Structures are given as C-alpha cells and as structure tokens.
Amino acid sequence: MADFEKAGLLTVRNGRVLLCRKKHSTSLLILPGGVIEPGETPEDCLRREIREELGEVQTGPLDYLGTYESPAAIPGKTVKVVLFAASLAGEPRAASEIKELIWFGPDDDPALLAPSLRDLIFPDLVRRGLLFPPGTLQ
C-alpha cells in the first residue's frame, strides 16, 4: 500500500503541462492535486485541492486517465496517483502550500520532475499519444 494516495490533475495549454512546486517537503515538480481524505472520492478531492492550490479557476469535466503507483517526491515514500485530465477556466495562481506554478514542456529538464511523473506517468501518457510528441522526455 502506498504511503500517500492522491488525486492529480493533468491540464495542458499550448503543449505545456501545469505543474506545481511546493513550499515544503520537496523542490521537485508535481501535479496539482492532493491527498484523498477518508470518505472523499478522488474527484471530490481533486476539486477541493484545485480550489485550495490554484485560486479562482474552474475545472471542466474530469476525464479519468489511470492510476499510478511509484516512489514519491519525498525520498523513501511511495505514492498512488489517481490521474484525471481536465481543462481549466481562469488563470491559475499559486496558493496554499504551493510555492510556484510551472508550465512544463517537452524541452524542459525531466530531472525537475517528481519520480512518479518522470518515470511512470509522463512516459505512459506519451506512449498513449496523450502528451508530448513520442520520443520526448528522454
């Protein structure tokens, strides 16, 4: 069982993915979203976390992309990410525990990514044709 069970958002604008850098715990880039609380569905968690972390934005319909388990951005921990894709209406801004927002593209350095994104989620989405051109993020 993973140390953290999270809901994550994949939102893409102009070929770039919205990622977050937290104020604490890690400097690696992660998806917007957060830990699923007891009794909360992944969808409800994601909507709550988006309001907390990204400010006055609204999500479009959530499209389930998959569930991924891997090492977490915090060394020695594991994470299970229930991933959804959705568009955002409005301009996201860093709020709550989020230090900054980054629009990450295929030419950016994959070493900046949390292990779950770098080693599992992004490669899977590229293979499936859902993110970036094939052969990127090597």
Secondary structure, 3 states (H helix, E strand, C coil): CCCEEEEEEECEECCEEEEEEECCCCCCEECCEEECCCCCCHHHHHHHHHHHHHCCCEECCCEEEEEEEEECCCCCCEEEEEEEECCEECCCCCCCCEEEEEEECCCCCHHHECHHHHHHHHHHHHHCCCCCCCCCCC
